[in-house]
Amino acid sequence: MKNTMAKIGIFYGSTTGYTADAASRIAQALGVDMADVHDVANTAPSTLGDYDVIILGASTWGSGEMQDNMTDFLDGAEQLYLKGKKVAVFGVGDEAHGDTFCAAVGQIYRRMLKTEAEMIAPFNADGYDITDSQAKVDGRWVGLVLDETNHPDLTAPRIAAWASEIATSL
């Protein structure tokens, strides 16, 4: 699904490689060049300003902590004024952690609200047995949530569906 109208940048924080892999797969689904996929460990937050659509992703650790590099990146990113930009979020977690599942998705979402960017692409991820999560607002996920531990078979169709959701938001 090649997008020629909006410039899309994907920014991720990854420790074990699952989030990096998801970022690559999202890029492929959206037709985003790999030069526009950025590991936040090696990227300045100001780079967000180069894009019309910003996709941010991170994994969740321990009792709901965001991946370290993304935490540091967001310290700078949330200081930016991004009105007129669109932001979508995704994350990777383990459903077995219950109410902290993909908590980083909710944390990124809330921190990026400060930039005045338009938040896009909430996701209806049926199939998870999660009643409460920081990544949910009004009963709906604020972005794409993936579980490569328990539901790897759902990753590809969820990425495809979410990419379509993003495309309709452009």
C-alpha positions in Angstrom: 0.0 0.0 0.0 2.3 2.8 -1.3 1.3 6.2 0.1 2.5 9.1 -2.1 0.6 12.0 -0.3 1.9 12.0 3.3 5.5 11.5 4.4 5.4 8.7 7.0 8.1 8.1 9.6 8.3 5.1 11.9 10.1 5.4 15.2 10.6 2.4 17.6 12.4 1.4 20.7 13.4 -2.3 20.8 15.4 -4.4 23.2 14.8 -8.0 22.1 14.0 -7.3 18.4 10.3 -7.9 18.4 9.4 -4.2 18.2 12.0 -3.6 15.5 10.5 -6.5 13.5 7.0 -5.1 13.9 8.3 -1.6 12.8 9.7 -3.2 9.6 6.5 -5.1 8.9 4.4 -2.0 9.4 6.7 -0.1 7.0 6.3 -2.8 4.4 2.5 -2.8 4.9 2.4 1.0 4.4 5.0 1.1 1.6 7.4 3.2 3.8 11.0 3.2 2.7 13.3 1.6 5.3 15.3 5.0 5.4 12.2 6.4 7.2 12.2 3.7 9.9 14.2 4.9 12.9 15.6 3.2 16.0 15.1 5.9 18.7 18.4 4.9 20.3 20.1 6.6 17.4 17.6 9.3 16.5 17.0 12.9 17.7 13.4 13.6 18.7 13.5 16.7 16.4 13.5 14.2 13.5 9.7 13.8 14.1 9.2 17.2 12.5 10.4 15.8 9.1 7.2 13.7 8.8 3.5 14.3 8.2 2.6 11.0 9.8 4.5 9.7 12.8 4.3 6.1 14.0 5.8 5.4 17.4 6.3 2.0 18.9 7.8 0.3 21.9 7.7 -2.8 24.0 6.5 -3.0 27.6 8.6 -4.5 30.4 8.3 -5.6 34.0 5.3 -4.1 35.7 4.3 -1.8 32.8 7.6 0.1 32.1 8.3 1.4 28.6 11.4 0.3 26.7 14.3 2.5 28.0 15.3 4.2 24.7 11.7 5.2 23.9 11.4 6.7 27.4 14.4 8.9 26.7 13.2 9.8 23.2 9.8 10.9 24.4 11.4 13.2 27.0 12.4 15.3 24.0 9.5 14.5 21.7 6.8 15.6 24.1 8.4 19.1 24.1 7.8 19.5 20.4 4.9 21.4 18.9 3.5 19.0 16.3 0.1 20.5 15.5 -0.8 19.5 11.9 1.0 16.1 12.2 -0.7 12.8 12.7 0.5 10.3 15.2 -0.2 6.5 15.6 1.2 4.2 18.2 2.0 0.5 18.4 3.6 -1.8 20.9 4.6 -5.4 21.7 3.8 -7.1 25.0 2.9 -10.3 26.7 -0.8 -10.8 27.4 0.1 -12.9 30.4 1.0 -9.7 32.2 -2.7 -8.7 32.4 -3.3 -5.1 33.2 0.2 -4.0 32.2 -0.1 -5.6 28.7 1.3 -3.1 26.2 1.2 -0.3 28.8 3.9 1.5 26.8 1.3 2.1 24.0 -0.9 4.1 26.4 2.1 5.9 27.8 3.3 7.0 24.4 -0.2 8.0 23.4 -0.6 10.2 26.5 2.8 11.8 26.2 2.3 12.7 22.5 -1.1 14.4 23.3 1.1 17.2 24.8 2.5 17.9 21.3 -1.0 18.8 19.9 -0.6 16.3 17.1 -3.7 14.5 15.9 -3.8 11.0 17.4 -5.0 8.5 14.8 -5.5 4.7 14.2 -7.0 3.3 17.4 -7.4 -0.5 17.1 -10.0 -3.0 17.9 -7.8 -6.0 18.9 -10.3 -8.7 19.6 -8.9 -11.9 20.9 -7.1 -10.7 23.9 -8.3 -11.5 27.4 -7.5 -8.1 28.9 -10.1 -6.2 30.8 -8.0 -3.1 31.7 -4.8 -1.6 30.3 -3.2 1.8 30.1 -3.3 1.2 26.3 -7.1 1.3 26.4 -9.3 4.5 26.3 -13.1 4.1 26.4 -12.7 0.3 26.0 -10.7 0.6 22.8 -6.9 0.2 22.2 -5.3 3.6 21.4 -3.1 1.8 18.9 -1.9 -1.5 17.6 -1.1 -4.1 20.3 0.9 -7.2 19.4 1.8 -10.3 21.4 4.5 -12.3 19.8 4.7 -14.7 22.7 1.1 -15.9 22.9 -0.5 -14.8 19.6 2.2 -14.6 16.8 -0.3 -16.0 14.3 -2.4 -12.8 14.7 0.5 -10.3 14.1 0.4 -10.3 10.3 -3.4 -9.8 10.0 -3.4 -7.2 12.7 -0.6 -5.2 11.0 -2.5 -5.4 7.7 -5.8 -4.2 9.4 -4.0 -1.4 11.2 -2.2 -0.3 8.1 -5.6 0.1 6.4 -6.8 2.1 9.4 -3.8 4.4 9.0 -4.4 4.7 5.3 -8.0 5.8 5.8 -6.8 8.5 8.3 -4.6 10.2 5.7 
